């Protein structure tokens, strides 16, 4: 019984520990950046699917997946900002910004 109480006390201590947490390792930051950019790329592909399909069931699945990807991206973004890590640059999928990037490259 003593071990069970010690185990519960150790678990509880993890949640109320006031020790400063170590900074993220460069590999952890790189993995989070990779996930962040992959989510943005996937969102662009989901939008392509939404704009090119006429099947209502597929549109429903793509919309749900797109919304889930947006919420995952927001979680990663919030985590990185909370840890003091700058966000990587991603090309936004809106039509205006893609045109702006294209025109910028012509100059």
N, C-alpha and C positions, 0 to 999 in steps of 0.2 A: 504494500500500500504506500510505503514511503516513496518508492520510485515513481509511482503514478503522480503523487503530489509534487515531487521535484520536477517531473516532466511538464506538468501543467504550469508550474511556476516559471520554468524556463521559457515556455511558449509565451506566457503573458509578458515576461520581461522583454522579449523581442519586440512587442508592440509598444511598450512604454520606454524603451531605451532612449536615453538622451544623448548618447554618444554621437558625435558627428559621423555621418556616413562617408566612406571614401569616394573620391571622384570617379567618374566612369573611366574605364580603360579605353585607350584609343581603338582597340578592336571592337569594343562594345559600341562606341560611337559610330564606327564605320558600319557595323551591322544595322544599327538604327537608321542611319542615313540611307543605306541600301533599301531597307524596308519602306522608308518614307517615299523614296523616289519610285520604287516598284509599285506602291499603292497608287501614286499619281499616274503612272503609265497605265496601270490596269483600268483606272477610271476613264482614261481617254478611250481605251478599247471598248469598255462597256458603253460609252456614249456612241461610238461608231455602231455597235450592235443595235442600240436603241434607235438610231436614226436610219438604219438600213433594213430592219426586219418589219414584217407586217403581221407576224404570228402573235396574237395576244398573250398566249401562255409564255412564249419566249420573252416578250417584252416585260411581263410581270417578273419573271426570274431575273432578267437583266437589271430591272429597276431595283429589286431587293438587294441584289449583289452590289450594285452601284452605291446604294445607301449604306450598306454594311462596310464597304471599302472606305467611304467618306468618314464614317465614325471611327474606323480603325486608324485612318490617317490622322484624325483629330487627336486620338489617344497618344499616338507616337509624337505628334507635334507638341502637345501639352507636356509630355514627359521630357522631351529634349529641352524645351524652354525652362521647365522647372529645374532641370539639372544645369542650366546655364550654357547649354550647347547651342551654337547658332544653327539655324536651319539651312540645309543645302538648297541651292538654287534649282528650281524646277521650272520647266516651260509650262505655263498655264495652258489649259486646253480651250480657253475661250477663243472664238474666232478673231476678235480684235487683237489679242496679244500674239497669236500665231502670225497674223498679217504684219503686225509691227516687227516681229523678229525677222520675217522674210524681207520686209522693206529695209530694215536696218542692215541686213547682210548685203544688199545691193549697193549701198553707198560706199 
